[in-house]
């Protein structure tokens, strides 16, 4: 495989002004020297907190934003200075419902975008039918988009992003706000795009989604790259840590505090679902905390006690906290 995206020491800075009386300029390093490559036909994940630099990076890659410094190439061309060689061969999809016209049908939306790309009518007509079938909207193609559910709009956005048959598709949180069924349908579409040889660069806040879809993942924090590898290799980075999940009838702040004080415990968090209170415990693998933990949890109506595998979310949280 060959690299279709090449990023070398990429930086993007913003200048802001603070203060009312003595105004002072401050440089914000939105992207601060990141380096990575994306191979042809790969699903590449870009993970990070809000403000970490993910969207800024994508905007530079799709030629909407000029880098402050560094190298940024897509399909062998510089994204600033040679952008005309890139734009017809890529497309992008942002999460939300702003990328299509709601008072047109899905078919008319795709005809409109095909015209923007100057695609010949016979080619456009055939491609529109194929894309509508791919995203599962063939039977709803002539309904107005304003009658669509959010998931259907997102599928239409993917269809819009494929209208120019791009070599690379950039997706910025495409499943945000979708119900589980809608999100799963979009993930299935992304897998089909990979089968067709498309390259996809994906940002998401859902770790399980990145784990399921991505061939490789880059984690960005405060504008810097803190990890880059396959999902499985990233999970192996958390050495010497084990995870326990306990379902109890009560999870008070005092109980959480007592668990945190157990020797070997690294972190404790809690949540509530329909089954009850769930306590998540990370501890050193060489410390057997089960005996002490059961003493602390006695009379707390333990429903289940499960040793869990380390997840991509565990890795992500640890890397972000360390950096």
C-alpha positions in Angstrom: 0.0 0.0 0.0 1.1 3.6 -0.6 0.5 6.6 1.6 -2.3 8.9 0.4 -2.0 11.3 3.3 1.4 12.5 4.6 1.7 14.8 7.6 5.1 15.9 8.9 5.6 18.2 11.9 2.2 19.8 11.1 1.4 23.0 13.1 -1.5 25.4 13.2 -1.4 28.4 15.5 -4.0 31.0 16.3 -3.4 34.4 17.9 -5.9 35.6 20.4 -6.1 38.8 22.5 -6.7 38.9 26.2 -7.6 41.7 28.6 -9.6 44.9 28.4 -7.1 47.5 29.6 -3.7 46.0 28.8 -4.5 43.8 25.8 -2.1 41.0 25.4 -1.6 38.7 22.4 -1.4 35.0 23.1 -0.5 32.2 20.6 -2.8 29.1 20.8 -1.2 25.9 19.4 -4.2 24.1 18.1 -2.1 21.5 16.3 1.5 21.3 17.6 3.9 19.3 15.4 2.0 16.1 14.6 3.3 13.4 12.2 1.5 10.5 10.6 0.6 8.8 7.3 -2.6 7.2 6.1 -2.3 4.2 3.7 -4.5 3.7 0.6 -7.6 1.7 1.5 -7.2 2.2 5.2 -9.8 3.3 7.8 -7.7 5.7 10.0 -9.1 6.9 13.3 -8.2 10.3 14.8 -9.2 10.4 18.5 -9.0 13.2 21.1 -11.0 15.4 23.5 -12.9 18.4 22.3 -10.3 21.0 21.5 -7.5 18.5 21.0 -7.0 19.5 17.4 -8.9 16.8 15.4 -11.2 19.1 13.4 -8.4 21.6 12.8 -6.3 18.8 11.4 -9.1 17.6 9.1 -9.7 21.2 7.9 -6.0 21.4 6.9 -6.2 18.1 5.1 -9.3 19.0 3.1 -7.7 22.3 2.1 -10.0 24.6 4.1 -7.3 25.8 6.4 -3.6 26.7 5.7 -1.0 25.1 8.0 1.2 27.5 10.0 4.2 25.2 9.3 5.1 21.6 8.5 4.2 19.4 5.6 0.6 18.4 4.7 0.1 16.3 1.6 -3.0 14.5 0.2 -2.7 12.3 -2.8 0.9 13.6 -3.3 -0.1 17.3 -3.4 0.3 20.0 -0.9 -3.0 21.0 0.7 -2.0 24.7 0.5 -0.7 25.7 -2.9 -1.8 22.6 -4.9 -5.3 22.3 -3.5 -6.9 22.3 -7.0 -5.3 18.9 -7.6 -6.9 17.5 -4.4 -10.5 18.9 -4.1 -12.1 16.8 -6.9 -10.6 13.6 -5.5 -11.8 14.0 -1.8 -14.9 14.7 0.1 -15.9 15.3 3.7 -18.8 14.6 6.0 -19.3 16.5 9.3 -21.6 15.2 12.0 -25.0 16.9 12.2 -27.7 17.8 9.6 -26.3 20.8 7.8 -24.7 19.2 4.7 -27.9 18.7 2.6 -31.0 20.6 1.6 -34.0 19.7 3.6 -36.6 21.0 1.1 -35.3 18.8 -1.7 -35.6 15.0 -2.1 -32.6 12.8 -1.6 -32.4 12.2 -5.3 -32.6 15.9 -6.1 -29.9 16.7 -3.5 -27.6 14.2 -5.2 -28.4 15.6 -8.6 -27.5 19.1 -7.4 -24.2 18.0 -5.9 -23.4 16.0 -9.1 -23.9 19.3 -11.1 -21.4 21.1 -8.8 -18.8 18.5 -9.7 -19.7 18.8 -13.4 -20.5 15.1 -13.6 -22.1 14.1 -16.9 -25.8 13.3 -16.6 -25.6 9.6 -17.6 -22.7 9.0 -15.2 -24.4 10.9 -12.4 -27.7 9.1 -12.9 -26.1 5.7 -12.6 -23.9 6.7 -9.7 -26.9 8.2 -7.8 -28.8 4.9 -8.0 -25.7 2.9 -6.8 -25.1 5.3 -3.9 -28.7 5.4 -2.8 -28.7 1.6 -2.7 -25.4 1.5 -0.8 -26.8 3.8 2.0 -30.2 2.1 2.0 -32.3 5.0 0.8 -33.5 3.7 -2.6 -37.1 3.3 -1.4 -37.1 6.8 0.2 -35.2 8.6 -2.5 -38.0 10.8 -3.7 -39.3 11.9 -0.3 -38.3 15.4 1.0 -35.3 15.3 3.3 -37.3 17.2 5.9 -39.4 14.0 6.5 -36.2 12.0 7.2 -35.0 10.8 10.6 -31.6 12.0 11.8 -30.1 8.6 10.9 -31.5 8.9 7.3 -30.1 12.4 7.0 -26.7 11.1 8.0 -26.9 8.3 5.5 -27.8 10.9 2.8 -24.7 12.9 3.9 -22.6 9.9 3.2 -24.3 9.6 -0.2 -23.5 13.2 -0.9 -19.9 12.7 0.1 -19.6 9.8 -2.4 -21.2 11.6 -5.4 -17.8 12.6 -6.9 -16.4 9.0 -6.3 -13.7 10.3 -4.0 -10.4 8.5 -3.3 -10.5 9.7 0.3 -13.5 10.4 2.5 -13.1 12.5 5.6 -15.7 11.9 8.4 -15.8 14.1 11.4 -18.0 12.4 14.1 -20.5 11.0 11.5 -22.5 9.0 14.1 -22.8 11.8 16.7 -26.3 12.0 18.2 -27.6 8.9 16.4 -29.6 6.1 18.1 -27.8 2.7 18.4 -29.6 1.3 15.3 -28.7 4.3 13.2 -25.1 4.3 14.3 -24.8 0.7 13.5 -26.1 1.2 10.0 -23.6 4.0 9.4 -20.7 1.7 10.7 -21.9 -1.0 8.3 -21.8 1.6 5.4 -18.2 2.6 6.4 -17.2 -1.0 6.3 -18.7 -1.4 2.8 -16.7 1.7 1.7 -13.5 0.0 2.8 -14.5 -3.1 0.9 -14.8 -0.9 -2.2 -11.2 0.3 -1.7 -12.0 3.7 -0.3 -9.7 5.4 2.2 -11.5 6.8 5.2 -10.2 9.2 7.9 -12.6 9.1 10.8 -12.9 11.1 14.0 -15.2 9.9 16.8 -15.7 10.2 20.5 -17.0 6.6 20.7 -14.1 4.3 21.6 -16.0 1.1 20.7 -16.7 2.6 17.3 -13.0 3.3 16.6 -12.1 -0.2 17.9 -14.6 -1.9 15.5 -13.8 0.2 12.4 -10.2 1.4 12.4 -7.2 -0.3 11.0 -5.0 2.2 12.9 -5.7 5.0 15.4 -3.9 8.2 16.2 -4.6 9.8 19.6 -4.2 13.6 19.9 -4.1 15.5 23.1 -3.5 19.3 23.3 -2.5 19.4 19.7 0.2 16.7 20.0 0.2 13.1 18.9 0.5 10.9 22.0 0.0 7.4 20.4 -0.4 5.8 17.0 -0.9 2.1 16.4 -3.6 -0.6 15.7 -6.4 -0.9 18.3 -5.0 -4.2 19.6 -1.5 -2.9 20.0 -2.8 0.2 21.7 -4.6 -2.0 24.3 -1.3 -3.7 25.0 0.2 -0.4 26.0 -1.6 -0.5 29.3 0.8 -2.9 30.9 0.3 -4.1 34.5 -3.3 -2.8 34.8 -6.4 -5.0 35.4 -10.0 -3.9 35.4 -13.0 -5.0 37.6 -16.6 -4.2 37.2 -18.9 -4.6 40.2 -22.7 -4.3 40.2 -24.0 -3.2 43.7 -27.1 -1.9 45.3 -25.3 1.2 46.7 -22.5 3.3 45.4 -22.1 6.2 47.8 -19.2 8.7 47.7 -17.9 7.2 50.9 -17.8 3.7 49.4 -16.0 5.0 46.3 -13.5 6.7 48.6 -12.9 3.5 50.6 -12.3 1.5 47.4 -9.8 4.2 46.2 -7.8 3.7 49.4 -7.3 -0.1 48.8 -3.6 -0.8 48.1 -3.0 -1.3 44.4 -6.1 0.6 43.1 -5.4 3.1 40.4 -8.8 4.6 39.7 -12.5 4.2 40.6 -15.6 5.5 38.8 -19.3 4.7 39.0 -22.4 4.9 36.8 -26.0 3.9 37.1 -28.1 1.9 34.6 -31.4 -0.1 34.7 -29.6 -3.0 36.6 -28.2 -0.8 39.4 -25.0 0.9 40.4 -21.9 -0.1 38.5 -18.4 0.5 40.0 -15.4 0.4 37.6 -12.1 -0.3 39.3 -8.6 -0.2 37.7 -5.8 -1.8 39.8 -2.3 -3.0 39.4 -2.2 -6.5 38.0 0.3 -7.8 40.6 -2.0 -6.8 43.4 -4.8 -9.1 44.3 -7.4 -6.7 45.7 -10.4 -9.1 45.7 -10.3 -10.0 49.4 -10.0 -6.4 50.6 -12.6 -5.3 48.0 -15.1 -7.9 49.2 -14.6 -6.7 52.8 -15.3 -3.1 51.8 -18.4 -4.2 49.7 -20.0 -6.5 52.3 -23.6 -5.7 53.0 -23.7 -3.7 49.7 -25.9 -6.3 47.9 -23.3 -7.4 45.3 -25.2 -8.6 42.1 -22.1 -9.3 39.9 -18.3 -9.2 40.1 -16.5 -9.3 36.8 -12.9 -9.2 35.7 -12.9 -7.1 32.5 -10.4 -6.9 29.6 -8.6 -3.7 29.1 -10.5 -1.6 26.5 -9.5 1.1 24.0 -11.3 3.5 26.3 -9.0 2.5 29.2 -5.9 3.2 27.0 -7.3 6.5 25.8 -8.1 7.8 29.3 -4.7 6.8 30.6 -2.8 8.4 27.7 -4.8 11.6 27.9 -4.4 11.8 31.7 -0.6 11.2 31.4 -0.1 13.9 28.7 
